[in-house]
Amino acid sequence: MATKAAPGPERGSIASVVQDEIKEEEAMAWRFLSPAEVSVMLEQNVTGVEKSLEEFLNLKHRLTSLKEAALLDYYVSGFWWAKGLEFSSVQIGGLMSLLNLLLDNLETYQMTLEENIQELACTMAGIGLSNSEISGGFEFFTVDQAKAIINYMKSGLFQHYTLYKYLFHSPREELVTGDEKVVELVKYEQTPFPACLEEGLPSDIYFKFAALTPGEEEEEEEEVLVVTKEPGGIFAEEPAKEQVTVDPLMGYTVEDVRSVLGQITNDLISNLQSEICEKLQIQEETYSAKIEKMKKA
């Protein structure tokens, strides 16, 4: 929560009172980040600031965790916004402490939006006033800076308060983005790989070497023996006549097939052209006859 500044009892001298107030302000500024950490991040670009805050917040799964990614973006955006407005290191540290305070109120204490806005008002109390009895400990901000911070909190945290509340207090189901499936491929009995595709080879090579399956090739290579009975009653084995299967496309090349297809296509186109010309001629004669009748009438 916001820490109230101690009332000003008599401490012997005005200098000691001022020194105590400065220490109290600095204590509020460095509640989240130390002066050394803020100084180091002020020398870095936005990528370096993101890396430093990622290590400081111990975010190890920001690439896969929505909560860690939102937290990192929350703090990096606030730091870079303050740096762009040329806040001093003490003021940047104070803003980071304020960001942490409001977010912790939501995450740990589950404050409502109205309660957290009231908490912000309490922390901004006393800014721009001299010797104010009501102080939130952030007097190192100017009035204009306080207004800018309130507007930033309004558009950054308060406008999306329901989303941050859902982020911290609503369990999220783990979505299944993939599924494993086992696919069994059909294989030949005696070969560990499928045959080549006909479309991937020239036709003469395919029909010569790949058209027959390995099982059929082995059957052709095996010698078939036929048992016959001779006149003397002796059985003899003789090789059977080989049955040669002749491919009807054997001897034709791709160019021959293209030539035949081209000739067939030309014949079809010629026939269509002749039919179209005859129909056009008949229509022309019909229209001419109608025009002659209209002229005579």
Number of C-alpha atoms within 10 A of each C-alpha: 13 17 14 17 17 13 10 12 7 9 10 8 8 9 10 12 15 12 11 15 17 14 12 18 20 20 18 24 25 22 16 18 17 13 16 11 16 20 15 12 20 18 10 13 11 15 9 14 21 20 16 18 20 21 11 11 12 11 17 11 12 16 9 9 11 12 14 19 15 14 18 17 15 16 20 20 15 19 24 18 15 20 16 9 11 11 17 16 20 21 23 27 27 27 25 22 18 23 19 17 20 20 21 14 17 20 15 10 10 15 17 14 17 10 13 19 16 12 18 21 13 18 21 23 19 19 21 15 13 8 9 11 14 17 21 21 27 27 25 19 21 14 15 11 16 19 13 14 19 17 12 15 19 14 11 14 17 19 13 12 18 12 12 19 17 11 17 13 12 10 8 9 6 6 6 6 5 6 5 5 6 5 6 6 7 8 11 12 9 9 11 8 11 11 14 12 10 13 8 8 12 11 17 16 12 16 15 11 11 17 17 13 14 14 12 10 13 11 10 12 8 8 13 13 12 11 11 12 10 9 7 6 8 8 11 11 11 12 10 11 10 9 7 7 6 7 9 7 11 11 8 11 13 10 9 11 11 11 11 10 12 12 11 12 11 11 12 11 12 12 11 11 12 11 12 11 12 11 11 12 12 11 12 11 11 11 12 12 11 10 12 10 10 9 7 6 6
